[in-house]
């Protein structure tokens, strides 16, 4: 099976999509976005001691892109760019989502506008089942922030949504940040 792997600098996130229907057959797409990682920080890119055998295998078996740019050096704007295909400034996101007072003082919305079309929405329209696992960080500490489902993701298990990551401490207990199905 072939995989499409796009390593970028940004967040610890895995989005895996697969076809609901057998006809037409859609390729599986795995998109991995990692925080604070440079191009040369994987074994496949020649890092002298960093061992990344699973990523290396995916890169060897799939399509590997070696030239790219990140829209931001920090997590939330990078995610906004990835999810929307727009410059983060278009959504008025210039820094990480923080607490509501900080966001209001700096004119940042407390979460990404749910009316904006995202990659999750586009993949669903193309016939994919979508999922997001890992760091979300598309909202601040505001209670009642939208869930990934409102951005086109069928299944998710997220952390760093408004600074929340108890799902990992609680062994993936049922929380507003977890809609995985057993």
Secondary structure, DSSP 4 states (H G I P E B T S, - for coil): ---EE--EES--EEEEEEESSSSSPPPPEEEEEETT--TTSSGGGT-SS---HHHHHHHHHSEE------S-SSHHHHHHHHHHSS-GGGGT--S----HHHHHHTT--SB--TTS--HHHHHHHTTEE-EEEEE--SB-S-TTPPPGGGGT-SEEEEE-BTTB-HHHHTTS-S-TTB----
